[in-house]
Amino acid sequence: MLTNDMSKKTENIPVEINELKGRNVPTWEVVIPNRKTIGLIEEINGRYRATTNKTGEELFDKSLESSINTLLAYFALHEK
């Protein structure tokens, strides 16, 4: 019998999404519990551009929700 001991345990990461006022375009910051901002999301021409804080990587999506999920997935895989 084979077992998969290398499976990764699922981890929930609570986040805050804060809308930033006074910007030229609608902008939100994504923050994890220890108050670390992991990135910004801007709505530009009907698309959502997430920019990671650590590496400056730009990730594009069609909705705010999917952009948040993409930013969190990128953070979990590359920056954690």
GROMACS elastic network, one bead per residue, 0.5 to 0.9 nm:
[ bonds ]
;  ai    aj funct       b0    kb
    3     6     6  0.87619   500
    4     7     6  0.59809   500
    5     8     6  0.85304   500
    8    11     6  0.89297   500
   13    32     6  0.72182   500
   13    33     6  0.80902   500
   13    72     6  0.84742   500
   14    31     6  0.87944   500
   14    32     6  0.63506   500
   14    33     6  0.64317   500
   15    30     6  0.67504   500
   15    31     6  0.55595   500
   15    33     6  0.62413   500
   15    72     6  0.89893   500
   16    29     6  0.80403   500
   16    30     6  0.58686   500
   16    31     6  0.50837   500
   16    32     6  0.63941   500
   16    33     6  0.75625   500
   16    35     6  0.88294   500
   17    28     6  0.63493   500
   17    29     6  0.57726   500
   17    31     6  0.64512   500
   17    68     6  0.85646   500
   18    27     6  0.85012   500
   18    28     6  0.53208   500
   18    29     6  0.52697   500
   18    30     6  0.66759   500
   18    31     6  0.78722   500
   19    26     6  0.76704   500
   19    27     6  0.59102   500
   19    29     6  0.65131   500
   20    23     6  0.69067   500
   20    26     6  0.74775   500
   20    27     6  0.54824   500
   20    28     6  0.55431   500
   20    29     6  0.70932   500
   21    24     6  0.89732   500
   21    26     6  0.77798   500
   21    27     6  0.75598   500
   21    28     6  0.88579   500
   22    25     6  0.85687   500
   22    26     6  0.87814   500
   23    26     6  0.65930   500
   23    27     6  0.68788   500
   24    27     6  0.85141   500
   25    42     6  0.65320   500
   25    43     6  0.62741   500
   25    44     6  0.68195   500
   26    41     6  0.83514   500
   26    42     6  0.57711   500
   26    43     6  0.55136   500
   26    44     6  0.80119   500
   27    40     6  0.69286   500
   27    41     6  0.55824   500
   27    43     6  0.65638   500
   28    39     6  0.85935   500
   28    40     6  0.57096   500
   28    41     6  0.51469   500
   28    42     6  0.65500   500
   28    43     6  0.89116   500
   29    37     6  0.67134   500
   29    38     6  0.77502   500
   29    39     6  0.59296   500
   29    41     6  0.62570   500
   29    42     6  0.88978   500
   30    36     6  0.85682   500
   30    37     6  0.57437   500
   30    38     6  0.58460   500
   30    39     6  0.55438   500
   30    40     6  0.62073   500
   30    41     6  0.77218   500
   30    68     6  0.74436   500
   30    71     6  0.83616   500
   30    72     6  0.86062   500
   31    34     6  0.80547   500
   31    35     6  0.58360   500
   31    36     6  0.55095   500
   31    38     6  0.58318   500
   31    39     6  0.75188   500
   32    35     6  0.56166   500
   32    36     6  0.55515   500
   32    37     6  0.64860   500
   32    38     6  0.71252   500
   33    36     6  0.71077   500
   34    37     6  0.89070   500
   37    40     6  0.79899   500
   37    52     6  0.89651   500
   37    53     6  0.71338   500
   38    51     6  0.86536   500
   38    52     6  0.60049   500
   38    53     6  0.53892   500
   38    54     6  0.72813   500
   38    71     6  0.79478   500
   38    72     6  0.81703   500
   38    75     6  0.71867   500
   38    79     6  0.88480   500
   39    50     6  0.66431   500
   39    51     6  0.54351   500
   39    54     6  0.80324   500
   39    56     6  0.85327   500
   39    71     6  0.72226   500
   39    75     6  0.89738   500
   40    49     6  0.80640   500
   40    50     6  0.55533   500
   40    51     6  0.53547   500
   40    52     6  0.67012   500
   40    53     6  0.74288   500
   40    71     6  0.88758   500
   41    48     6  0.63812   500
   41    49     6  0.54147   500
   41    51     6  0.63718   500
   41    52     6  0.88557   500
   41    64     6  0.78891   500
   41    67     6  0.73283   500
   41    68     6  0.77435   500
   41    71     6  0.87366   500
   42    47     6  0.82106   500
   42    48     6  0.55535   500
   42    49     6  0.52272   500
   42    50     6  0.64989   500
   42    51     6  0.83890   500
   42    64     6  0.88481   500
   43    46     6  0.62398   500
   43    47     6  0.55932   500
   43    49     6  0.63834   500
   43    50     6  0.89279   500
   43    63     6  0.88675   500
   43    64     6  0.80461   500
   44    47     6  0.53187   500
   44    48     6  0.61182   500
   44    49     6  0.70884   500
   45    48     6  0.82688   500
   46    62     6  0.73189   500
   46    63     6  0.84195   500
   47    60     6  0.69258   500
   47    61     6  0.60630   500
   47    62     6  0.51038   500
   47    63     6  0.68747   500
   47    64     6  0.84811   500
   48    59     6  0.82067   500
   48    60     6  0.56409   500
   48    61     6  0.52182   500
   48    62     6  0.60131   500
   48    63     6  0.62565   500
   48    64     6  0.62399   500
   48    66     6  0.88094   500
   48    67     6  0.63420   500
   49    58     6  0.64473   500
   49    59     6  0.56758   500
   49    61     6  0.66589   500
   49    62     6  0.89639   500
   49    67     6  0.72499   500
   50    57     6  0.80328   500
   50    58     6  0.56376   500
   50    59     6  0.50521   500
   50    60     6  0.62787   500
   50    61     6  0.81242   500
   50    67     6  0.63469   500
   50    68     6  0.77252   500
   50    70     6  0.81906   500
   50    71     6  0.64865   500
   51    55     6  0.83721   500
   51    56     6  0.55976   500
   51    57     6  0.55322   500
   51    59     6  0.64076   500
   51    60     6  0.88961   500
   51    71     6  0.79373   500
   52    55     6  0.58660   500
   52    57     6  0.53569   500
   52    58     6  0.67343   500
   52    59     6  0.82561   500
   52    71     6  0.71776   500
   52    74     6  0.83924   500
   52    75     6  0.79266   500
   53    56     6  0.56003   500
   53    57     6  0.80162   500
   54    57     6  0.81966   500
   54    79     6  0.72483   500
   55    79     6  0.83923   500
   59    67     6  0.76051   500
   59    70     6  0.74437   500
   59    71     6  0.74301   500
   60    67     6  0.68286   500
   60    70     6  0.85229   500
   61    64     6  0.74770   500
   61    65     6  0.88254   500
   61    66     6  0.62229   500
   61    67     6  0.52411   500
   61    70     6  0.80119   500
   62    65     6  0.87483   500
   62    66     6  0.70807   500
   62    67     6  0.74121   500
   63    66     6  0.53688   500
   63    67     6  0.61394   500
   63    68     6  0.86774   500
   64    67     6  0.50262   500
   64    68     6  0.61866   500
   64    69     6  0.86926   500
   65    68     6  0.51670   500
   65    69     6  0.63243   500
   65    70     6  0.86680   500
   66    70     6  0.60413   500
   66    71     6  0.85321   500
   67    70     6  0.50492   500
   67    71     6  0.61197   500
   67    72     6  0.85828   500
   68    71     6  0.51728   500
   68    72     6  0.62092   500
   68    73     6  0.86285   500
   69    72     6  0.51078   500
   69    73     6  0.60904   500
   69    74     6  0.85499   500
   70    73     6  0.50882   500
   70    74     6  0.60941   500
   70    75     6  0.85237   500
   71    74     6  0.51198   500
   71    75     6  0.61192   500
   71    76     6  0.86463   500
   72    75     6  0.50040   500
   72    76     6  0.61172   500
   72    77     6  0.86041   500
   73    76     6  0.51028   500
   73    77     6  0.61636   500
   73    78     6  0.84611   500
   74    77     6  0.52233   500
   74    78     6  0.57841   500
   74    79     6  0.72808   500
   75    78     6  0.54352   500
   75    80     6  0.58294   500
   76    79     6  0.62866   500
   76    80     6  0.53677   500
   77    80     6  0.68673   500
